[in-house]
Amino acid sequence: MSAPEAEPRAFLRALFDAAVSSALPARVIPGRLPALPHGRAVVVGAGKAAAAMARAVEQEWAGPRAELSGLVVTRYGHAVPCAHIEVVEASHPTPDARGRRAAERIRALATELREDDLLICLISGGGSALLALPAPGIDMADKRTVNNALLRCGAPIEAINCVRKHLSAIKGGRLAEAAHPARVVTFLISDVPGDDPSVIASGPTVPDPSTYADAIAVLARFGVDVPPAVKARLLAGAGATTPSGVASAAPEETPKPGDPAFACDEVVMLATAADALRAAAAVARQAGVTPVVLGDAVEGEARTVGAAHAQLALRCAAGDGPASPPCVLLSGGETTVTVRGTGRGGRNAEYLLSAAITLGGNQRIYGLAGDTDGIDGTEDNAGALAGPHTLAAARRAGLDPDGALRANDAYGVFAALGDLVITGPTRTNVNDFRALYVV
């Protein structure tokens, strides 16, 4: 594709498709599987990519496939057929009973293993909600309440998962602890800024450096009110007095770095946002467009980040930016949305609407923002496209872009314009992909 001859929207979509393709399990798993164990090999996993990862493992397995078994849990609509590894679908982002039963079975499979056995754990974004096994004293209703409040409060994912780990019987290294002394090899597709294995899907098979006190601090920082049982567990874990005035028996901390449960384990990072941005940048260069990577771990309020990136794009258009046109500003990571309105949002749509408002209809700048898993928040789109037409077309349709942004209703604007990016489940997840193209 030669960008000067290409329609800008098609060029942006080609960048997005290249980013997604770089992280597909069938592409990143071949050649990475461990040696066959002396004992059994069991495959477990959780996340939006878990089923596709399981199928790739089956296809690459060097031993008798009939001896391969296990269970993975993925989001509704994200399953793919597997011959020997069972695939269960459950709810995301709000946990449900199917996710809980799957988590119970996965933990039971790990507990049965012995020293000569191998546990292959396939982890990708979305695993925190899908691997839902509440800690003793916490019921699913409490877990859902806390989960939903955390998702709406604007907290970054590492803070959200700190709380989740301390309310779980399987996250924060507890799955690897259950599998010990078997060897655990964890394959990760990262959807978190910084690619910290302990944050991805709340790190079920890796040491957890966070504490109960950290979880309490997260709730206080973001003003999250939690049910009494949750508060009591966290306070007891931190060694504090419970609301009743009685110090409860402290629950055990999550296993920490240096714990012997992890001594023989291995973590393999298969795909990251940085990989996806490199793939998109390569496509841009081939088209004669200069890529400028703003970072693979960008965080912050989606509307604030969108406005800041748009200002940088305006500078490029004016000849005062980090690159001269034609150029494209690329970024990854995970922005947040503090929900104050009642509209249909998604952080990528909100980023892009804020960017479009800041661009003010500039005739030289186009944008795409989308989640590489194909789902922007809880909506049916991966993201959206914007360009010089966006604001004027919205107003002709009787829409108020500024009001929509205040109401967290960016989805409504782009849906009305026919500018949603809809891919369906991609069955991978390296988080957000954003591109502002200056022609």
N, C-alpha and C positions, 0 to 999 in steps of 0.2 A: 504494500500500500504506500503510495506517495502522498504524504499528508497535504501538500498544497493542492492536490487534485481531489483529495478525499473530502467527503462531507464530514464536518467536524464531529458530529454525533457518532458516525460510524467509526471514526478514528478513536474516539474515547471508548467506545464499546470494545474495540479490538484490544485496547490496553487492559481493560477490566477482564476480558476473557483470558488474556495471557496470564494475568495475575492468578486467576482461579485455577487455570490449567496447571500452573507450576506446582500447585499444592494438592493435586488429586492423589489419593492413596495408591492407585494403580501405577502412578508415575514415581512415587517417592519410596515405596516399600521394597521393590525388587532389589536384591543384592544386600539387604540389610538384616535379614533374619539371623538369629543366633544358631550356633551348632546344636544338633539334636542332643537331648539329654539322655542320660542312662535310664531314667525312669519315664514318667508320664509327661506329656506336654498339654497344658490346658490354656486356652485363650479366653480372656475376659476383656471387657472394655465398656466405655461409656462416652457418648458425645454424638454430635451431629454427623461426624465422619466415621463412627464406630463400625457400622455395617459394611461400608465400602472398604475400610481397613481390614475387616475380618475376611472379606472375600479375597482381597489382595494377598493376605497371609495364606489362605487356602491354596491359591494359585501358585505361590512361590514355595510352598512347603516341600522340603527335600525328602522327608520320611514318608512312610505309608499314610496316606491322607485319612484312611479309615480310622487310624489311631488318634487323629486330631479331634479335639472336642472343646466345648466351652460355651460361653454365653456373653453376648454383648447387648447393650441397651442403647437405642437411638431415639430420636424425636419422631413423632408420628409423621409419616410420609417420607422418611429418610431411609427406610429399609431397602436392602437389595438381597436377592436370593443367595444363600450360602448352603453348601452341601453338608457340612459337618459341624459348623458352629451355629448355635441357635441365635436368632435375632429377635429381640423383643422391642416393641415400640412403646413409648411412654410420653408423658406430657412435658413440654418445655415452653416457657420458662417457669411455669408453676408446677411443682412436683405433684404426682398423683400416686394412687395405690399400685398401679402397674410398675412404676419406677421403684417403689418401695419393695415389692415382691422380687423384682429383678435384682436389686441390690442385696437383698437377703440371700438369694441363691448364689450370687457372685461371691459373697463373703463365705458362704458355706463351701463352695468349690475351692477357695483358697485355703480354708482351714483344713481340708482333707489332704493337702499335699505333704510330701515328705522330702527329705534332704536331697535325694537324687532327681526330684521332679523339677519342672520348669513352668513358671507362670508367665505367660506373655500378656501384658496388659496394654490395651489400645485406647489411648486417651486423646480426646479432642474437645474443642469448645462446646459448651452445653452440658458437659458431664456433671457439673455440680447439681443441676436441677434433676437430671435423669437418674443419678445414682443417689437416690433419696432413702437413706436409712437413718432415722432419727436416733439420737443418743437416748439412753435410758431416762425416763421421766419426761421426755418430749414427745408429743404426739404429732401426727401429720398436719392437723389443723394449725397448731402452733408454728410448725415449720413453714407452712404456706403463708401464714400471716407475716412472719419475719422476712421471708424471701420477697414477698411483694412490696413490703415497706422499703427494703434495701434497694430494690430495683427502681423505685420512684424517687429516692432521696437525693440522687446526684452523686453518690459515693463511687469512687473508682473501683474496678473489679478486685484489686488486691485487698481492699478494705472489706468489700462484700464477702469475699471468700474467707477472710480471717474469721468472720462471725460464723459462716456456714461450717467451717472445719470444727469449731468448738461446740456445735450442736449435732454432730454426726457421729455415727458408730463405724464409719467406713472411710471418711475423708481424712485429710491431714496425716497421711502415712499409715492409717489403721488397717488398710487392706494389705499392705506389705507386711505389717506386723502379724496379721492373721495367717499369712502364707509362710512365714518363717518356720523352719529353716530352708524351705525351698528357695531356689534362685528366682528372682523376679526381674524380667527385662521389660521395661516400659518404653513404648513407642509413642511419641508426642507429636501432634500437630497443634502448634501454638496459636491461640487466639488472644493472648494477653500482651500488653506492652511490656517489653523487657524480657519476655520469654522465660520467666521464672518457673521451673517445673513445679514448685510448691504452690503456685497460684493457678496453673492450668487445671481446670475442673476440680479445683481445691485439693490437688495433689494427693490422691488416694494411696500412691505407692512411693512417695518420697518424704524425707524428713520435713517437719514443719517447724520453722523458727518462731512462729507467732505464739501468743499466749492467751489465756482467758482474760487477763488484764487488758491486752491489746483489743480483744473483741469488745469489751466494755467501753473502751475509749472510742471505738468506731461508732457505737450506738450513741454515745454522748455527743460526739463531734457533729453527727448529722441529724441529731434530734429524733432518733428512731425510738418509738415506744414499743415495748415487747410484752408478750403475755407473762404472767407471774412465774410460770414454770421455767421459762427461758431465762428470766432475770435471776431466779434462784440458782439455776445451774451455773450461770456465768459467774455470779458472785461467789458461790461456793468454790468453783474452780480457781478463782483468784484469791481465795483465802479470806474473803470478806464476810461480814455478817449479812444474813439474808433479811428480806424485809420484815419477817416476823420477829427479828431480833435474836434468832438462834443460829449459830454457826452450823450449817449442814455438813455432812461428810463430803469432802472435796472429791469431785470426779478426777480421774487421772488425766494428766496433760497428754496432748498428742505427742507421739514419739519425735525426738529432737535429733538434729545432726549429731553423728557419733554413735547413735544407737546401734547395737550389734545386729538388729533386725535387717539393716540395710547393707551389711558388710559385703555381701557377694552380689548385690544387685547392680543393674546397669540401666541407664537412662539414655535413650536415643532420640534426638530431636530431628524429626523428619522434614518439617516445613514450618516456615515462619513468615511474618509479614515482610521482613527484609528480603527474603527469597522472592516473594510475589512482586515487590517493587522492582527488584533487579530484572525480572522477566518483562515487566511492563516497560521499563526504561530501555531495554534492548529493542523492543518493538518500536518505540519512539525514535531511537537512533536510526534504525533501518528505514524509517520514513522521513529522515532528514529533520527531525524535531529534537531540539535539545532538552533532555530531561533534567529537572532539578528536584532531587529527593529532599524533602523537608524533614523527613524523619519517619522511622517505622514504629515509633512508640508515642505518637502524639496523643495527649490527653487534654481534658478540660471540657467546659461546657460547649456543646456542639455549635450553638449560635455564635459564641465568642470566637471559636477557632475558625468558623466559616468566614466571619467578618475579617479576621486577621489575614487569612490566606487570600481573600479577595483583594485586600489592600496591596498585598505583595504582587498579585497578578496585574493590578492597575499600574504598579510601578514598572513591571516588565513591559506592558503595552506602551508606556510613555518613554521607554528606553532608559529607565533608571533602576532596573531590577537586577537580580543575580544572573539573568540570561536575557539575550535579545530574542525577539520573535523570529521564527516560530519556536515556541518553547512550551513545555508542560510542567506544571508544579505537581509533584506526586507526594502523597503521604499515606501512612498507615497508622495503626494503633487503635485506640478505642476512646471516643469522646463519650460524654455523658449528657443526659437531659434531666434537669430537675423539673418534674412535671407539675405545672401550675394550672394548665388549662384542661379542657375536656375534649380536645380534638384528637385526631388520629395522627400519630407522629412517626417515630423512628429517628434515630440520631443522625443517620446519613441524610435523610430528607430534610431534617431541621438544619443541619450544617449547610446544605446546598441552598435552601431558601434564604438563609441569612447571608450567604455569599452573594446570591443574586440581588438581594436588596442593596447590599453594599456596592455591587458593580453598577447598579443603576441603569441597566440596559446597554452597557458598553458593547459596541459592535464587534469587538475583536476577541471577546473572551467567552469560552464555553466551559461547562463543568459536568462532571459525573461524580457521584458519591454512592457507594454501595457496599453492602456487607458481603464478603466472599462466600458466606454460607447460603446466600440467596434469600435471606430473611432480615429485613431491617426492623429490629426490635421484635414486635409480635405481628407485623403486618404480612401481606402476601407478596410484597415486592422486595427486591434486593436493595433498591435505592431509587435514584432519579437522575434525570438529565436536565440541564438548564442552559440557557443561552441568551443572546440579545433580545429574544422575543418574550422571555418569561414574564417579566413584570407587566408589560403592555397587554399581553394576551390574557393574563390573569384578571387585570382590571376590566378588559372588554367582556370577560365572562362574569362580571359582577363580584369578583373576589377582592378581598383586601389583603395583600401579602403581609403587610406589617401586622395586621390584626390576627392573621392566621399564625404568624410566628409567635405572637404573645399567647395564643391559645394552644400551642403545641399541635397545630393542625397543618403541618407542611404536607403531609400525605394528601390531604384534601385538595390542595392547590395543584400538585403535580398530577394527581389522578384526573382532575378536571381538564388539564391541558393535554392529557395523553402522554405524559412524559415520565411515567414510572418505568423503571427497569425491572422487568419480571423475568426471572430465570427458572423458577422452581428450585427445589433443593439441589444444591451443587454437590453435597456429600463431602465437603471439606470445610475448613473454617480457619482462615488466618486473619480474621477480623476485618476492619474497615479498609476500603480502598477509595482514595480520593484523588481526583485529577482536575486541575484547572488548566485549560489549553488556551494559549495566547497565540492567535494566528498573525 
